[in-house]
């Protein structure tokens, strides 16, 4: 056989072998640095808003703005909707855990409290241009909390997962999401925020509905995992489509000490501290009352959790329009008066039909208050540059009140007076909160009831 190398004659015209020295093949150093800087710049542009310049006035509508509303609506459904669904878990935990109702309430109240308190810090991340890293961190923590909750076997594991982990996660992304929506709207801001907050009520329908249908069939673990998968789908959409439109801006101080000298502001915040605990007493114990006092099966009692949340959807959407016409402070005062009447009427409930009627009215009245109270705090600030600081201060104090509301109600329920004592406490606290709010309105705008404020 002919040798292969001899079969190919050598030609001097063939190119000389190329040197493969790494020195001769490496790109110039300055080009490497510029390419690296470009990659870092592209990554940073997706994580921060430092590249945004001259965003212009709020579009007040349009496809992109309404996409932000939809995404925020999903985020509120996955945070406050999950919190308002704790009434579906409270009676179930009372059956499977040795702890008292008061101890069990700490799970839900811790979750709600952290959503309020952490908003003081997470809102500043939006101002600093760190919207995307903040919501990604918060969403990750919330999902970790839900999926580890599905593995919980005792009270302390539920407190750490459902109470603390999901509360921290939700607190990190709920305020930046709400703040981002407000940057896209001016004249239609009230309507946009009203639509967003309706996600609260819809979440309060979806989560108990899933629990009611799946808990008897697949057990607690897989029921909670399904709730987690719902959140995964919704929150991936939030991460993908929410886009900040403003560049970073300086945040105000954490505390405005002058606010402590502002009597209307102080009275209003103290009033809300009296009002928030009764709200969560109603949402957390609505199903427990049906089971304990009216002997309703657990699965059927979850219909009341769905009803108390669902009846608030139209209220949340339209109450802002009413407030725009008749005044925010006037509207919230009337809302609280109706709320107090509803709570005291709970004492007369003795049949299932009457309980369904009470639940529908109470859900609508409490939803109106929840939709209005953040905005009512901001209206009392004379300096618009301090609005965010004062709202953060109010949320922190209100968060402490939310923390103790459920456990106090649980102690009263298991006390000598039972649900009667708890309902009377909730009604009296609502009346006190309404009185403080009306006083704040009078000191700020005068006592004439015809004044639109």
C-alpha positions as CSV (number, residue, x, y, z in Angstrom):
1,X,0.0,0.0,0.0
2,X,1.2,3.5,-0.9
3,X,2.2,5.7,2.0
4,X,-0.4,8.5,2.5
5,X,2.2,11.1,3.1
6,X,4.1,10.3,0.0
7,X,0.9,10.3,-2.1
8,X,0.5,14.1,-1.4
9,X,3.4,16.0,-3.0
10,X,4.7,18.9,-0.9
11,X,4.3,22.4,-2.5
12,X,6.2,25.5,-1.5
13,X,3.0,27.4,-2.2
14,X,1.2,25.8,0.7
15,X,0.7,28.2,3.7
16,X,3.1,27.8,6.5
17,X,1.6,26.4,9.7
18,X,0.1,29.1,12.0
19,X,1.4,29.6,15.4
20,X,-1.1,28.9,18.1
21,X,0.5,30.9,20.8
22,X,-2.1,32.2,23.3
23,X,-0.3,35.5,23.3
24,X,-0.8,36.0,19.5
25,X,-4.4,34.8,19.6
26,X,-5.7,36.7,22.7
27,X,-7.8,39.8,21.9
28,X,-6.4,43.2,23.0
29,X,-6.7,43.9,26.7
30,X,-8.6,47.1,26.2
31,X,-11.2,45.3,24.1
32,X,-11.7,42.7,26.8
33,X,-12.3,45.4,29.4
34,X,-14.8,47.2,27.2
35,X,-16.7,44.0,26.4
36,X,-16.8,43.2,30.1
37,X,-18.0,46.7,31.0
38,X,-20.7,46.4,28.3
39,X,-22.0,43.1,29.8
40,X,-22.0,44.5,33.3
41,X,-23.8,47.6,32.1
42,X,-26.5,45.6,30.4
43,X,-27.1,43.5,33.5
44,X,-27.2,46.6,35.7
45,X,-29.7,48.2,33.4
46,X,-32.1,45.3,34.0
47,X,-31.6,45.4,37.8
48,X,-31.6,49.1,38.5
49,X,-33.3,52.2,36.9
50,X,-30.1,54.3,36.7
51,X,-30.1,54.2,32.9
52,X,-33.6,55.9,32.8
53,X,-33.5,59.6,32.0
54,X,-36.3,62.1,31.3
55,X,-39.2,59.7,31.7
56,X,-41.8,62.4,31.2
57,X,-45.2,62.8,32.8
58,X,-47.2,59.7,33.8
59,X,-48.9,58.2,30.8
60,X,-52.2,57.8,32.8
61,X,-53.2,54.9,30.7
62,X,-52.1,53.0,27.6
63,X,-51.2,49.3,27.2
64,X,-48.0,49.4,29.3
65,X,-49.6,51.3,32.2
66,X,-52.5,48.9,32.4
67,X,-50.1,45.9,32.3
68,X,-48.5,47.3,35.4
69,X,-52.0,47.4,37.0
70,X,-52.6,43.8,36.1
71,X,-49.2,42.7,37.5
72,X,-49.7,44.6,40.7
73,X,-53.2,43.1,41.0
74,X,-51.6,39.6,40.8
75,X,-49.0,40.7,43.5
76,X,-51.7,41.9,45.9
77,X,-53.7,38.7,45.3
78,X,-50.6,36.7,46.3
79,X,-49.8,38.8,49.4
80,X,-52.8,40.3,51.1
81,X,-55.2,37.8,49.5
82,X,-53.1,35.0,51.2
83,X,-53.2,36.9,54.5
84,X,-57.0,37.4,54.3
85,X,-57.3,33.7,53.7
86,X,-56.0,32.7,57.1
87,X,-59.6,32.2,58.3
88,X,-59.5,29.0,56.2
89,X,-56.5,27.8,58.2
90,X,-57.4,28.9,61.7
91,X,-60.2,26.4,62.3
92,X,-58.2,23.6,60.7
93,X,-55.2,24.3,62.9
94,X,-57.4,24.3,66.0
95,X,-58.4,20.8,65.1
96,X,-54.9,19.3,64.5
97,X,-52.7,21.4,66.8
98,X,-52.7,21.3,70.7
99,X,-52.2,25.1,70.9
100,X,-55.0,27.5,71.8
101,X,-56.8,29.6,69.3
102,X,-55.0,32.6,70.6
103,X,-51.6,31.0,70.0
104,X,-52.6,29.9,66.5
105,X,-53.7,33.4,65.7
106,X,-50.1,34.5,66.1
107,X,-49.3,32.8,62.7
108,X,-51.7,34.9,60.7
109,X,-51.2,38.1,62.7
110,X,-47.4,37.8,62.3
111,X,-47.8,37.5,58.6
112,X,-50.0,40.6,58.4
113,X,-47.8,42.6,60.7
114,X,-44.6,41.9,58.7
115,X,-46.4,43.0,55.5
116,X,-47.1,46.4,57.1
117,X,-43.8,46.9,58.9
118,X,-41.4,45.9,56.2
119,X,-43.1,48.3,53.8
120,X,-41.2,51.1,55.6
121,X,-38.0,49.8,54.2
122,X,-39.0,48.1,50.9
123,X,-40.6,51.3,49.6
124,X,-37.2,53.0,49.8
125,X,-35.7,50.4,47.5
126,X,-38.1,51.6,44.8
127,X,-36.9,55.1,45.3
128,X,-33.3,54.0,45.1
129,X,-33.9,52.3,41.7
130,X,-33.7,48.8,43.1
131,X,-37.2,47.7,42.2
132,X,-36.3,44.4,40.4
133,X,-33.8,43.0,42.9
134,X,-36.1,43.8,45.8
135,X,-39.2,42.1,44.3
136,X,-37.1,39.1,43.2
137,X,-35.8,38.6,46.8
138,X,-39.3,39.1,48.3
139,X,-41.0,36.7,45.9
140,X,-38.2,34.1,46.4
141,X,-38.7,34.3,50.2
142,X,-42.5,34.1,49.9
143,X,-42.3,31.0,47.7
144,X,-39.8,29.3,50.0
145,X,-42.1,30.0,52.9
146,X,-45.1,28.5,51.2
147,X,-43.4,25.3,50.0
148,X,-41.7,24.7,53.3
149,X,-45.0,25.3,55.0
150,X,-46.3,22.3,53.1
151,X,-43.7,20.2,55.0
152,X,-44.6,21.7,58.5
153,X,-45.5,19.2,61.2
154,X,-46.0,21.4,64.2
155,X,-47.0,24.9,65.4
156,X,-43.5,26.4,65.4
157,X,-42.7,25.2,61.9
158,X,-46.0,26.8,60.7
159,X,-45.1,30.1,62.6
160,X,-41.7,30.2,60.9
161,X,-42.9,29.3,57.4
162,X,-46.4,30.7,57.0
163,X,-46.1,33.5,59.6
164,X,-42.5,34.8,59.3
165,X,-41.1,33.7,55.9
166,X,-44.1,34.5,53.8
167,X,-44.7,37.7,55.8
168,X,-41.1,38.9,55.2
169,X,-41.3,38.0,51.5
170,X,-44.6,39.7,50.9
171,X,-43.5,42.7,52.9
172,X,-40.5,43.1,50.6
173,X,-42.4,43.3,47.4
174,X,-46.0,44.5,48.1
175,X,-45.1,48.2,48.7
176,X,-42.7,48.6,45.8
177,X,-45.3,47.1,43.5
178,X,-48.0,49.5,44.7
179,X,-45.6,52.4,44.5
180,X,-44.7,51.5,40.9
181,X,-48.3,51.6,39.7
182,X,-48.8,55.1,41.2
183,X,-45.9,56.4,39.0
184,X,-47.9,55.5,35.8
185,X,-51.0,57.4,36.7
186,X,-52.1,60.9,37.7
187,X,-55.8,61.6,37.1
188,X,-56.7,57.9,37.0
189,X,-54.6,57.0,40.0
190,X,-57.5,56.4,42.3
191,X,-59.2,54.0,39.9
192,X,-56.0,52.2,39.2
193,X,-55.2,51.6,42.8
194,X,-58.8,50.6,43.5
195,X,-58.5,47.9,40.8
196,X,-55.2,46.7,42.2
197,X,-56.5,46.4,45.7
198,X,-59.4,44.2,44.5
199,X,-56.8,41.5,44.1
200,X,-56.9,41.3,47.9
201,X,-60.4,40.1,47.8
202,X,-60.0,37.8,44.8
203,X,-57.1,36.1,46.6
204,X,-59.3,35.7,49.6
205,X,-61.7,33.7,47.3
206,X,-59.2,31.6,45.4
207,X,-57.1,30.3,48.3
208,X,-60.0,29.2,50.6
209,X,-61.7,27.6,47.5
210,X,-58.6,25.6,46.8
211,X,-58.3,24.6,50.5
212,X,-61.9,23.6,50.6
213,X,-61.8,21.4,47.5
214,X,-58.3,19.8,47.9
215,X,-57.7,19.4,51.6
216,X,-60.0,16.4,52.1
217,X,-58.7,14.8,48.9
218,X,-54.9,15.2,48.9
219,X,-54.1,16.4,52.4
220,X,-52.5,19.5,53.8
221,X,-49.1,19.1,52.1
222,X,-50.2,19.0,48.5
223,X,-53.0,21.5,49.1
224,X,-50.4,24.1,50.2
225,X,-48.1,23.1,47.3
226,X,-50.9,23.9,44.9
227,X,-51.3,27.3,46.5
228,X,-47.5,27.7,46.0
229,X,-47.7,26.8,42.3
230,X,-50.5,29.4,41.9
231,X,-48.1,32.0,43.3
232,X,-45.3,30.8,41.1
233,X,-47.3,31.3,37.9
234,X,-48.6,34.7,39.0
235,X,-45.4,36.1,40.4
236,X,-43.3,35.1,37.4
237,X,-45.6,37.3,35.4
238,X,-44.9,40.1,37.9
239,X,-41.2,39.8,37.5
240,X,-41.3,39.6,33.7
241,X,-43.6,42.5,32.9
242,X,-43.4,45.1,35.7
243,X,-41.2,47.9,34.4
244,X,-40.1,50.9,36.5
245,X,-40.4,54.2,34.6
246,X,-38.6,56.7,37.0
247,X,-34.9,57.1,37.7
248,X,-33.6,56.7,41.2
249,X,-34.5,59.6,43.6
250,X,-33.6,60.5,47.1
251,X,-35.7,59.1,49.8
252,X,-36.8,61.1,52.9
253,X,-35.8,60.2,56.4
254,X,-37.2,57.1,58.1
255,X,-38.8,59.2,60.8
256,X,-40.4,62.6,60.6
257,X,-40.3,63.8,64.2
258,X,-42.5,66.8,63.3
259,X,-45.3,64.3,62.6
260,X,-45.5,63.6,66.4
261,X,-46.6,67.2,66.9
262,X,-49.2,67.0,64.2
263,X,-52.4,66.2,66.2
264,X,-54.7,65.2,63.3
265,X,-52.0,62.8,62.0
266,X,-51.4,61.2,65.4
267,X,-55.1,60.8,66.2
268,X,-55.7,59.3,62.8
269,X,-52.9,56.7,63.2
270,X,-54.1,55.9,66.7
271,X,-57.6,55.4,65.3
272,X,-56.3,53.0,62.8
273,X,-54.5,51.1,65.5
274,X,-57.9,50.6,67.1
275,X,-59.5,49.6,63.8
276,X,-57.1,47.0,62.3
277,X,-57.4,44.4,65.1
278,X,-61.2,44.1,64.8
279,X,-60.9,43.7,61.0
280,X,-58.6,40.7,61.4
281,X,-60.7,39.3,64.1
282,X,-63.6,39.1,61.6
283,X,-61.5,37.6,58.8
284,X,-59.7,35.1,61.0
285,X,-62.6,33.9,63.1
286,X,-65.5,34.1,60.7
287,X,-65.3,30.3,60.0
288,X,-64.4,29.3,63.6
289,X,-67.7,31.0,64.8
290,X,-69.7,29.1,62.3
291,X,-68.1,25.8,63.4
292,X,-68.2,26.5,67.2
293,X,-71.5,28.3,67.6
294,X,-73.6,27.2,64.6
295,X,-72.2,23.7,64.3
296,X,-71.3,24.1,60.6
297,X,-68.8,21.5,59.2
298,X,-65.3,22.8,58.5
299,X,-65.6,22.4,54.7
300,X,-68.9,24.4,54.6
301,X,-67.5,27.1,57.0
302,X,-64.9,27.9,54.3
303,X,-67.8,29.3,52.2
304,X,-68.0,32.2,54.7
305,X,-64.3,33.0,54.2
306,X,-64.9,33.1,50.5
307,X,-68.0,35.3,51.0
308,X,-66.4,37.8,53.4
309,X,-63.6,38.4,50.8
310,X,-65.8,38.2,47.7
311,X,-68.3,40.8,48.9
312,X,-65.5,43.3,49.2
313,X,-64.6,43.3,45.5
314,X,-67.1,45.8,44.2
315,X,-66.6,48.0,47.3
316,X,-62.9,48.2,46.8
317,X,-63.3,49.2,43.1
318,X,-66.0,51.9,43.6
319,X,-65.3,53.3,47.0
320,X,-62.5,55.5,45.6
321,X,-65.0,57.1,43.2
322,X,-67.3,57.9,46.0
323,X,-64.5,59.4,48.1
324,X,-63.5,61.6,45.1
325,X,-66.9,63.1,45.0
326,X,-67.8,63.4,48.7
327,X,-64.4,63.6,50.3
328,X,-62.0,60.9,51.6
329,X,-62.3,61.7,55.3
330,X,-66.1,62.0,55.0
331,X,-66.4,58.7,53.2
332,X,-64.2,56.8,55.6
333,X,-66.1,58.1,58.6
334,X,-69.4,56.8,57.1
335,X,-67.8,53.5,56.2
336,X,-66.6,53.1,59.8
337,X,-70.0,53.9,61.2
338,X,-71.5,51.1,59.0
339,X,-68.7,48.8,60.0
340,X,-69.4,49.3,63.7
341,X,-73.1,48.6,63.2
342,X,-72.2,45.4,61.3
343,X,-69.9,44.2,64.1
344,X,-72.5,44.7,66.9
345,X,-75.2,43.0,64.7
346,X,-73.0,39.9,64.9
347,X,-74.3,39.5,68.5
348,X,-77.8,38.8,67.1
349,X,-76.7,36.0,64.7
350,X,-78.2,32.7,65.7
351,X,-79.0,31.0,62.4
352,X,-77.0,30.1,59.3
353,X,-79.0,32.3,56.9
354,X,-78.6,35.4,59.1
355,X,-74.9,34.6,59.4
356,X,-74.5,34.6,55.6
357,X,-76.2,38.0,55.4
358,X,-74.0,39.4,58.2
359,X,-70.9,38.1,56.5
360,X,-71.7,39.7,53.2
361,X,-72.4,43.2,54.8
362,X,-69.4,43.0,57.1
363,X,-67.1,42.0,54.2
364,X,-68.2,44.9,52.1
365,X,-67.9,47.4,54.9
366,X,-64.4,46.2,56.0
367,X,-63.2,46.2,52.4
368,X,-64.1,49.8,52.0
369,X,-62.1,50.7,55.1
370,X,-59.1,48.7,54.0
371,X,-59.2,50.4,50.6
372,X,-59.3,53.9,52.0
373,X,-57.1,54.0,55.1
374,X,-53.7,54.2,53.4
375,X,-54.7,57.2,51.3
376,X,-56.4,58.9,54.2
377,X,-53.1,59.0,56.1
378,X,-51.4,60.8,53.2
379,X,-54.1,63.4,52.9
380,X,-53.2,64.7,56.4
381,X,-49.6,65.6,55.3
382,X,-49.1,69.3,54.3
383,X,-45.7,68.6,52.8
384,X,-45.9,66.2,49.9
385,X,-42.2,65.4,50.2
386,X,-42.9,63.8,53.6
387,X,-45.9,61.8,52.5
388,X,-43.9,58.5,52.0
389,X,-42.1,58.9,55.4
390,X,-45.4,59.5,57.2
391,X,-47.1,56.6,55.5
392,X,-44.2,54.3,56.4
393,X,-44.3,55.5,60.1
394,X,-48.1,54.8,60.1
395,X,-47.7,51.4,58.6
396,X,-45.1,50.5,61.2
397,X,-47.4,51.4,64.1
398,X,-50.4,49.8,62.5
399,X,-48.4,46.7,61.9
400,X,-47.8,46.3,65.7
401,X,-51.5,46.6,66.2
402,X,-52.2,44.0,63.6
403,X,-49.7,41.7,65.4
404,X,-51.7,41.6,68.6
405,X,-55.2,41.8,67.3
406,X,-55.8,38.1,66.5
407,X,-54.2,36.8,69.7
408,X,-56.3,39.2,71.8
409,X,-59.4,38.0,70.1
410,X,-58.4,34.3,70.7
411,X,-58.0,34.9,74.4
412,X,-61.4,36.5,74.6
413,X,-63.0,33.7,72.6
414,X,-61.7,31.1,75.0
415,X,-62.5,33.2,78.1
416,X,-65.7,33.2,80.1
417,X,-67.6,35.4,77.7
418,X,-66.7,33.5,74.6
419,X,-67.5,35.0,71.2
420,X,-69.8,37.6,72.9
421,X,-66.8,39.2,74.7
422,X,-64.7,39.2,71.5
423,X,-67.5,40.8,69.4
424,X,-68.1,43.5,72.0
425,X,-64.4,44.2,72.2
426,X,-64.2,44.4,68.4
427,X,-67.3,46.7,68.2
428,X,-66.0,49.0,71.0
429,X,-62.6,49.2,69.4
430,X,-64.1,50.2,66.1
431,X,-66.2,52.9,67.7
432,X,-63.1,54.3,69.4
433,X,-61.2,54.2,66.2
434,X,-64.0,56.0,64.4
435,X,-64.1,58.6,67.1
436,X,-60.4,59.3,66.8
437,X,-60.7,59.5,63.1
438,X,-63.6,62.0,63.2
439,X,-61.7,64.1,65.7
440,X,-58.7,64.2,63.4
441,X,-61.0,65.3,60.5
442,X,-62.5,68.0,62.7
443,X,-59.1,69.4,63.8
444,X,-57.8,69.4,60.3
445,X,-60.7,70.6,58.2
446,X,-63.3,71.9,60.7
447,X,-66.4,70.5,62.2
448,X,-68.9,71.4,59.4
449,X,-70.3,68.1,58.1
450,X,-70.9,69.6,54.6
451,X,-67.2,70.3,54.1
452,X,-65.8,68.0,51.4
453,X,-62.5,66.6,52.7
